[in-house]
Amino acid sequence: MLNQSAVLDRTFQALADPTRRAMIERLGEGPASVSELAKPLKMSLPAVVQHLAVLEAGGLVRSRKQGRVRTCELDIEVLDQVGQWIADRRQITEQRLDRLGTWLAENPEEGER
């Protein structure tokens, strides 16, 4: 569990920045070179590379180099793990709210206080 927590921490940290989320959205369309990812962004190529390094450290992006071109792609498995973690939290919250709703329905006088 501790290891999973560390992975989630790095992943959420990587997703905390809007530039990195924009890169993730672009990579959702398919692999892209660093230059392609940098094109719509108003920042230097080294800054884009730093953002990609954070995404790679968070496990969200993989890259490979062919010749002089570095191509990046999403790691869907990590996104699935994050989605599952969120879904688990949502289910717990919904169960608690369902129990509260049931209790309030059974004890209407308590809900009026």
C-alpha positions in Angstrom: 0.0 0.0 0.0 2.9 2.4 0.8 4.4 1.8 -2.6 1.0 2.5 -4.3 0.7 5.7 -2.2 4.1 6.9 -3.5 3.1 6.2 -7.1 -0.2 8.1 -6.6 1.6 11.0 -5.0 3.9 11.4 -8.0 1.1 10.9 -10.4 -1.2 13.5 -8.8 1.8 15.9 -8.5 2.4 15.5 -12.2 -1.3 16.2 -13.0 -1.4 19.3 -10.8 0.0 21.5 -13.5 -2.3 22.7 -16.4 0.6 22.6 -18.9 1.2 18.9 -18.1 -2.6 18.2 -18.2 -2.6 19.8 -21.7 0.2 17.5 -22.7 -1.7 14.5 -21.4 -4.8 15.5 -23.4 -2.7 15.8 -26.5 -1.1 12.4 -26.0 -4.6 11.0 -25.5 -4.9 11.5 -29.3 -1.8 9.4 -29.9 2.0 9.5 -29.6 3.7 12.8 -30.3 7.3 14.1 -30.6 8.5 16.6 -28.1 8.4 19.3 -30.8 4.8 18.5 -31.6 3.9 18.8 -27.9 5.8 22.1 -27.6 4.2 23.7 -30.6 1.0 25.0 -29.0 2.7 25.9 -25.7 4.2 29.3 -25.1 7.4 28.1 -23.5 10.9 27.1 -24.5 11.7 23.5 -25.6 13.8 22.9 -22.4 10.8 23.9 -20.3 8.7 21.4 -22.2 11.3 18.7 -21.6 11.2 19.5 -17.9 7.4 19.1 -17.8 7.8 15.8 -19.7 10.3 14.6 -17.1 7.8 15.2 -14.4 5.1 13.3 -16.4 7.6 10.4 -16.8 8.5 10.4 -13.1 4.8 10.2 -12.4 4.5 7.2 -14.6 2.0 8.9 -17.0 4.3 9.2 -20.1 6.9 7.0 -21.7 9.3 8.2 -24.3 11.7 6.7 -26.8 14.3 8.2 -29.0 14.7 7.3 -32.7 17.5 9.2 -34.2 17.1 12.8 -33.2 13.4 12.6 -32.5 12.0 11.8 -29.0 8.5 10.4 -29.2 6.2 10.4 -26.1 3.1 8.3 -25.4 0.7 7.8 -22.5 1.0 4.9 -20.1 -2.6 3.9 -19.9 -2.0 1.5 -17.1 -1.1 4.3 -14.7 -4.1 6.3 -15.7 -6.3 3.3 -15.1 -4.8 2.9 -11.6 -5.6 6.6 -10.9 -9.1 6.2 -12.2 -9.6 3.1 -10.1 -8.4 4.9 -7.0 -10.8 7.8 -7.7 -13.7 5.3 -8.3 -13.0 3.5 -5.0 -13.2 6.8 -3.1 -16.4 7.7 -4.9 -17.9 4.4 -4.1 -17.1 4.8 -0.4 -18.6 8.3 -0.3 -21.7 7.1 -2.1 -22.2 4.3 0.3 -21.9 6.7 3.3 -24.4 9.0 1.7 -26.8 6.1 1.0 -26.5 5.1 4.7 -27.2 8.7 5.8 -30.2 8.9 3.5 -31.6 5.6 4.9 -31.1 6.8 8.4 -32.7 10.1 7.7 -35.7 8.4 6.1 -36.1 6.1 9.1 -35.6 9.0 11.6 -37.3 12.1 10.0 -37.6 13.9 13.4 -33.8 13.8 13.7 -33.3 15.3 10.3 -35.4 18.4 11.2 -33.0 19.5 13.9 
